[in-house]
Amino acid sequence: MNSANNAAVVVGVDGSEPALRAVRLAATEAARQHRPLRVVHGFIWPLLRVPVSPAPDAPPGGGLRHRAEELVEAAVNEAEATAPGLSISGEIIDGEAAAVLVGESPTAALIVLGDRGLGGFSALVVGSVAVQVAAYADCPVLVARGTQRPDQPVLVAVDGSDASRRAADVAAEMAVSLGVPLVAVHAYRHPGSSGPGDMQPLVYDEAKLHREQERMLAGWLTGLTEDHRGLRLTCQATRGRPGTVLAEASRSAQLAVVGGRGRGEVTGLLLGSVSQSMLHHAHCPVMVVRAPH
């Protein structure tokens, strides 16, 4: 995260209920980090050359820009109710929502947004704005989805990649601050297994393989407890597809932290398959942490 003392937590709003859930989550996180909160609305209509002021014969308070001002004000009020005393500002920025939020990311400590907006199709599990911002933002991105469970541990996906090491560091800091354990999960498959059926090799030693994966996971996390005093760390190596294993583990977590791209991902992908899967299927809020460029 951006460590500058004045770096704000930024939350994107569009007037939808998922956005208001994101506002509450963002206000809570800003208060935890002792940072200001910026409520931002991407106002796309000027780019489409749509009139945004009320028509000459329209009643006062009409027009698209006035509506945008109202939804930002409502979001600010929601944040104030969630975290009284928090420094909060609201701003309307001309532009498409994802582009506006990515533009905020270089100077933000964290971007928070809902999993679906007003323009999201009901059949979509997660909106395109969330995926785009998670893929391109220069700071961690927190997507409000699933159920918040304040008394449950923080979950982090670990695979030995640079992105997952960065995610583990961020997750450890959050777990210590929240006073809950950190559960580090590594999902593995049988050597040589592939294809949709994921058939098991004819000869393998399951117990030996599991022990090797546990040792590998412990090695990836060496030094984490020393770097984060008071951290209560539990390591879990579980056989299965990473997306499935992590989604199931998220049922008993208050937050899942994943790297933007993991080991074995195609280099050209800005957002890895595990991150994508968690954004679509996790049962708790998901934070995507990309390794520094």
C-alpha positions in Angstrom: 0.0 0.0 0.0 1.0 3.6 -0.5 2.7 4.4 2.8 2.5 8.2 2.5 0.7 9.6 5.6 -1.7 11.7 3.5 -2.6 8.9 1.0 -6.3 8.4 1.1 -8.5 5.4 0.8 -10.6 5.9 -2.3 -14.0 4.4 -2.9 -15.9 4.4 -6.2 -19.6 5.1 -6.1 -22.5 5.0 -8.6 -25.6 5.1 -6.4 -26.0 1.3 -6.3 -26.4 -0.9 -3.2 -23.1 -2.7 -3.9 -21.4 0.7 -4.0 -22.9 1.7 -0.6 -21.6 -1.6 0.8 -18.2 -0.6 -0.5 -18.5 2.8 1.2 -19.1 1.2 4.5 -16.2 -1.2 4.0 -14.0 1.7 2.8 -14.9 3.9 5.8 -14.1 1.1 8.2 -10.7 0.5 6.5 -9.8 4.2 6.3 -10.5 4.5 10.1 -8.4 1.4 10.8 -5.5 2.9 8.8 -6.0 6.4 10.2 -6.4 7.8 6.7 -8.8 10.2 5.0 -11.5 8.8 2.7 -12.2 10.1 -0.8 -15.6 9.3 -2.3 -15.3 9.4 -6.1 -17.9 9.2 -8.9 -16.9 8.7 -12.5 -19.2 11.0 -14.5 -19.3 9.5 -18.0 -22.0 11.7 -19.6 -19.9 14.6 -20.7 -17.7 12.1 -22.7 -20.8 11.0 -24.5 -21.8 14.6 -25.2 -25.0 14.2 -23.2 -26.5 17.4 -21.7 -25.9 17.2 -17.9 -27.6 20.4 -16.8 -31.4 20.7 -16.4 -33.4 21.8 -19.3 -34.4 25.5 -19.3 -38.0 24.7 -18.4 -37.2 21.9 -16.0 -37.8 22.2 -12.2 -34.8 23.1 -10.0 -32.6 20.3 -9.0 -32.9 18.4 -12.2 -30.2 17.2 -14.6 -27.6 14.4 -14.6 -24.9 16.4 -12.8 -27.3 17.2 -9.9 -28.1 13.5 -9.6 -24.4 12.7 -9.4 -24.0 15.3 -6.7 -26.8 13.7 -4.8 -25.4 10.2 -4.9 -21.9 11.4 -3.8 -23.5 13.3 -0.9 -25.5 10.2 0.1 -22.3 8.1 0.0 -20.4 10.7 2.1 -23.3 10.6 4.6 -23.1 6.8 4.7 -19.4 6.9 5.4 -19.8 9.5 8.2 -22.4 7.3 9.8 -20.1 4.3 9.5 -17.0 6.0 10.9 -17.9 9.2 12.8 -15.0 11.7 12.9 -13.4 10.3 9.8 -12.0 12.9 7.3 -14.2 12.5 4.2 -14.4 14.3 0.9 -16.5 13.7 -2.2 -15.7 14.5 -5.8 -17.2 14.1 -9.2 -14.6 13.4 -11.9 -15.5 13.4 -15.6 -14.7 10.0 -17.2 -15.5 6.3 -17.3 -15.7 4.7 -13.9 -12.8 2.2 -14.3 -10.5 4.8 -15.9 -11.2 7.4 -13.1 -10.4 4.9 -10.4 -7.3 3.7 -12.0 -6.3 7.3 -12.4 -6.7 7.7 -8.6 -4.6 4.7 -7.8 -1.0 6.1 -8.0 -1.6 8.4 -5.0 -4.1 6.2 -3.2 -3.5 3.8 -0.3 -6.3 1.6 -1.4 -9.2 1.5 -3.9 -12.5 0.1 -2.7 -15.5 -0.7 -4.9 -18.5 -2.8 -5.1 -18.7 -6.1 -7.0 -21.4 -4.8 -9.3 -22.7 -1.4 -10.3 -25.9 0.1 -11.7 -24.9 -1.0 -15.2 -24.0 -4.6 -14.2 -26.1 -7.4 -15.7 -27.8 -9.4 -13.0 -26.4 -12.6 -14.3 -22.8 -11.4 -13.8 -21.2 -12.4 -10.6 -18.8 -9.5 -10.6 -18.8 -6.3 -12.7 -16.4 -5.3 -15.4 -15.3 -2.2 -13.5 -14.1 -4.3 -10.5 -12.1 -6.6 -12.8 -10.6 -3.7 -14.8 -9.6 -1.7 -11.7 -8.1 -4.8 -10.0 -6.1 -5.5 -13.1 -4.7 -2.0 -13.8 -4.6 -0.1 -10.4 -1.2 0.8 -8.9 -2.4 0.2 -5.4 -4.3 -2.7 -3.7 -7.9 -3.0 -4.7 -10.6 -4.1 -2.2 -13.9 -5.5 -3.7 -16.8 -5.6 -1.4 -18.6 -8.9 -1.9 -19.9 -11.8 0.1 -20.3 -11.5 3.9 -18.2 -9.5 6.3 -17.3 -11.6 9.4 -15.3 -9.3 11.7 -14.4 -12.1 14.2 -13.0 -14.4 11.5 -9.4 -14.6 10.2 -7.8 -13.0 7.2 -7.1 -15.5 4.4 -4.2 -15.2 2.0 -3.4 -17.2 -1.1 0.2 -18.3 -1.3 2.0 -19.9 -4.3 5.6 -18.6 -4.0 5.2 -15.9 -6.7 6.3 -12.3 -6.1 2.7 -11.2 -6.1 1.7 -13.7 -3.4 4.6 -12.7 -1.2 3.5 -9.1 -1.4 -0.1 -10.3 -0.7 1.1 -12.2 2.3 2.9 -9.2 3.7 -0.2 -7.0 3.3 -2.5 -9.7 4.7 -0.2 -10.1 7.8 -0.3 -6.4 8.5 -4.1 -6.4 8.3 -4.4 -9.5 10.5 -2.2 -8.0 13.2 -4.1 -4.7 13.1 -7.5 -6.5 13.3 -6.3 -8.8 16.1 -7.2 -12.0 14.2 -5.2 -14.9 12.9 -3.8 -15.1 9.3 -4.6 -18.3 7.4 -2.2 -18.9 4.5 -3.6 -21.4 2.0 -1.6 -23.1 -0.8 -3.6 -25.2 -3.2 -1.7 -27.9 -5.1 -2.5 -30.6 -7.6 -0.9 -33.9 -8.3 2.2 -33.7 -10.4 1.3 -34.3 -14.1 -2.4 -33.9 -13.6 -4.1 -31.8 -16.2 -7.2 -31.3 -18.2 -10.8 -30.7 -17.0 -11.0 -34.2 -15.4 -7.9 -33.6 -13.3 -7.2 -37.4 -13.4 -4.8 -38.6 -10.7 -1.5 -40.2 -11.7 -1.5 -44.0 -11.3 1.5 -44.0 -8.9 2.0 -41.3 -6.2 2.6 -41.0 -2.5 -0.2 -38.7 -1.2 1.3 -38.3 2.2 4.7 -37.5 0.9 3.3 -35.0 -1.6 1.4 -33.3 1.1 4.4 -33.0 3.4 6.5 -31.6 0.5 3.8 -29.0 -0.2 3.6 -28.0 3.5 7.4 -27.6 3.7 7.3 -25.5 0.5 4.5 -23.3 1.9 6.4 -22.8 5.2 9.5 -21.8 3.2 7.6 -19.2 1.2 6.5 -17.6 4.5 9.8 -17.6 6.2 10.3 -14.4 8.2 6.6 -13.3 8.0 6.1 -13.7 11.8 9.3 -11.9 12.5 8.4 -9.0 10.3 4.9 -8.7 11.9 5.1 -9.0 15.6 2.1 -10.6 17.2 1.1 -12.4 14.0 -0.8 -15.7 14.6 -0.1 -17.7 11.5 -1.7 -20.9 10.3 -0.5 -22.7 7.1 -2.8 -25.0 5.1 -1.6 -26.9 2.1 -4.7 -28.4 0.4 -5.0 -30.6 -2.7 -7.4 -29.2 -5.3 -7.9 -26.5 -7.9 -6.7 -23.1 -6.4 -9.9 -21.2 -7.2 -12.1 -23.9 -5.7 -9.9 -24.4 -2.6 -9.7 -20.7 -1.9 -13.4 -20.0 -2.5 -14.3 -22.7 0.0 -11.8 -21.3 2.6 -13.3 -17.9 2.2 -16.5 -19.1 3.8 -14.9 -18.8 7.2 -12.8 -15.6 6.6 -13.5 -11.9 7.0 -11.2 -11.0 4.1 -9.4 -12.9 1.3 -6.1 -11.4 0.0 -4.7 -12.6 -3.3 -1.8 -11.6 -5.6 -2.6 -10.0 -8.9 -0.9 -12.7 -10.8 0.5 -16.0 -9.5 3.2 -18.5 -10.4 2.6 -20.1 -13.7 0.3 -17.4 -15.0 0.7 -16.2 -18.6 3.0 -13.2 -18.5 0.7 -11.1 -20.6 -2.2 -11.4 -18.1 -2.6 -8.4 -15.9 -4.9 -10.3 -13.6 -4.3 -14.0 -12.9 -6.9 -16.8 -13.0 -6.9 -17.2 -9.3 -7.6 -13.5 -8.7 -10.3 -13.6 -11.3 -11.9 -16.7 -9.7 -11.9 -15.1 -6.2 -13.5 -11.9 -7.5 -16.3 -14.0 -8.9 -16.7 -16.7 -6.3 -15.3 -15.7 -2.9 -17.7 -15.6 0.0 -16.1 -12.5 1.7 -14.5 -9.3 0.5 -11.4 -9.7 -1.7 -8.3 -7.6 -1.8 -6.1 -7.9 -4.9 -2.5 -7.0 -4.4 -0.2 -6.6 -7.4 3.6 -6.9 -7.0 5.4 -3.6 -7.5 6.4 -2.9 -11.2 
